[in-house]
Amino acid sequence: MGTLLTAFAGVLLLAVLLSSLAHRTILSTAALFLVAGFLLGDGALGVVSLRPGDDLVGTLAELALFTVLFTDGMRVGWAELRSAWRLPGRALGWGLPLTLGITAVGAHYLLGLGWIESLLIGAILAPTDPVFAAALVGNEKVPPRLRQLLNVESGVNDGLALPFVILFLAIASGSEDLHLGALGLELGLGIVIGVAVPWAAIKLEQTRWFSASTQYEPLNALAIGLLVLALGKATHGNLFLAAFSAGITVATFGPRQRESFEHFGELIAEVFKLAALLVFGALITPALLGSVGWRGWLFAVLALVLARPVAIWLSFLRSGLSVREQAAVAWFGPKGFASVVYGLLVLGSGIAAAQQVFQIVAVTIVLSILLHSSTDIVVARGFDDEREVPAWYGAARRLRKAERGEAAP
C-alpha cells in the first residue's frame, strides 16, 4: 500500500507539472498514468505488485466509479436533458445499443466467444469518456452543439450501460445464480436511494431551520454522496445507479449545491480516475498484451474504427450535423474510465471467461487511450475557424468581461 501510494503521489506531481504542456500538445495525462502503471507493475519494473483479486483493486474500482458517476450525473440535470436531448438522444437511444450490438457481433464471430460473453464485452466498451478528448470538448472554436453532444452523451452513457453490464455478468455467472427478481430489486433500490436521499437533504436545507455556511457549502453534495454510498452498502442497493441517480437529483433540485460542489467534485473524481488508471496499467503485462493474439488486436482496432463510427453514422442520418461534426463524434468515442472499472469488476467476478474478457477489454482500452488522447488536439485544430462558430456564441460572456473592464479574449 505504501509503495503504491508513493508511486501515485510521484506520478500525480509529475502530471501536475506537465499539465500545461499536455493541454497544448498530444501529451495525455491519462496515458501518462496508464504507462506509468505498466512500467511500475509486475510486467516491467515490479515496483507495484497487484493482483486482480486484491481487495485494494476492487475497493478502488468501486469507489472510483461511484465518484465519477455521481459527478457525471451532476452535469446532466433534468433541465439539461430536456433542452439538449435532440442530438444526445440520438447518440444514446440509437448509438449506444448499436455500438453494443456491433461490438458483440465482432467478439462472437472474430474471437469465437459465446453470445453472453460477447454482449458483456459490447456493454463494457459501449460507454465513452470525454476526458480522453479534452482538447476537443474544451475548445471554444469547436461548435457548441458538438461539445454539448459529447459532454451529455459521455455523462449519461456510463449509467445507461451499467444495467446491461450487470445483467450480462449475472447471466454469465451461471443460470443457477441468476435471480432476475433480486437483480431488479437491487437496481430499483439503488435508484430509490439515489433520488430520495439528495431530495430530502436539499429540501431540508431549504427550510428556515437550516442553512449551510459559505465555507461548508461545497461539502453539502459530498455529504449527500457519502450518505448514498453508505445506505447503498447497508441495503445492498446498486451503488452505481444510486450514484448516477443522486447526481441527477442534485443537479435538478439543488442548482446552488451543484454549483458550489462542481469544482471540488471534479477534482475528487479526477484523483480517483487517475488512481484507477495507474492500478489498471499495473495489471497489464506484456504477457497479457501478447496473449490475445492477432485476432484480439484486430478486434480492438475494429471496435474503435468500425463499431462506433457505423453506429454513429446510422444514428445521425438526417440529423443536420455536418460531415466534419459527424466524423468527430464517430471518432471520439474513447473507451475510458467506466470501461476500465467495468473490466476490473468482470476480472474479479469469477466467471469462467473473466480472464479472456478482461484481456480483450484491456487491449481495446489501451489502444483507445493512446489513440484518442493523442489525436484530440489535432482534430480540435480542424475546427479552429471562426466560420465554424455561430456569431452569437460567447457574446454574453464577452459582454460580462467588458462590463468588468477585462480584455476580450
Steps between C-alpha positions, in 0.01 A plus 500: 500500500780741591685430176187553293419826681855626446485408131163670457615816678812519284314449173231748610761765570658435160156526335435835672836637386434387143129590489549833320710331234244221468225752420703634205641179356411136440637411845221341705468486877288184475759331281772609745333315790426196286860474379637572848287219644624264231866589562469478878298178494607136495527505122801735511677634812294316760486800735121476539378142535125454462269209428147524355354340812662744745253681723667829412423454130131427559452773759674765290301403191174522695576837662638648180200405289258619772674838512514541123135402448393740776683793339388390151139508616547855626594615151167386357213622710146461373499851350812424294361170384177662383662795325783310333343163429465508122859413403612319820174305482605358164842404636353336810176356363649363178877532514552324834302180425632489143859530624432228756348272237767552232776447757333181624470364145872562447591328827283198418611438144858626515598372845268200521348605834148402605223750446467593869874567537495691170207713616683560829803630307269717290340650813839566660638674191185697408547798740718793395716739701569866408805508729704340223374759251542802726647728234194450282238539773672801656579691179259791450572498127328162478127547429310527830243240400778248432664560838164485672419175319825334608465626859139391548551166327810407698340621823195277458620191316705365794180468700295366208755228421525389862175294520607309187842426654334377820243289313745332262746443783227336709399275210863409429548400864257211450124466465475346847632823650277729297198632683343773290275605787794554733694677226205728426462575872869591525478736202170653613622549856810677370287745301266563796792574733662721235186710461362504855814589697610812305139618458439477876836663581442792263143555620623491860755772432232714339301514823533798733678291767807409294749682281850405383778754548710610203798308639309172538274527196733299270481216753122477467506291184795301636299411811206400278724277290653332808155437647379348173810278495450390861129423456568317175758284677270435797193407293686327211350744251697552181763760588565617147140568401457665841796728428381597154142559618627708793707721272204567270276571801744753647533671160121513462389614846812668637667723239677694775638181657603381158684822420683515833613136473586500129870588511568310822314194372681495169835505681397206720375305197821577310717368783302176514511467121875539486552257789285238323693553176830447685368176652357392164836559336676299773274201422599505132806297414680417174369146541142632511549720195644207307249242619210644299671418172446672168126442515477687828693798368298498178181503708634796702572697183160420348323591827649849469493566125187303402251435781461856631528677160238275338265538797538878501455526123172307520385693808559845349350453155309821415601655832634827355856443621772579247724223370789638707290501816375146439856381441615660827215338697563165333872503577482644850327210660803424721475195722570668827473477872165321531627226268814468715296446816245271335795292377641483854158395633483216247854393585404462866164337428624143469310419179661237279596744225606783736867493402429489126240775518735720703788444259290602199357801683846600625670510159205695354514757782879532475478557125214748544675705768818525296323586173220727621696695760774575246270604213248722681706815459566422133128465423416803713734714289296400196214703649722802569306711257268789586257377237438188709379706799166685491534877534281501811712246687698653784334843462358496852834400648679776306243755621551399863877532459460842341283615790769387744766682295678179396668460164310299243659162414 
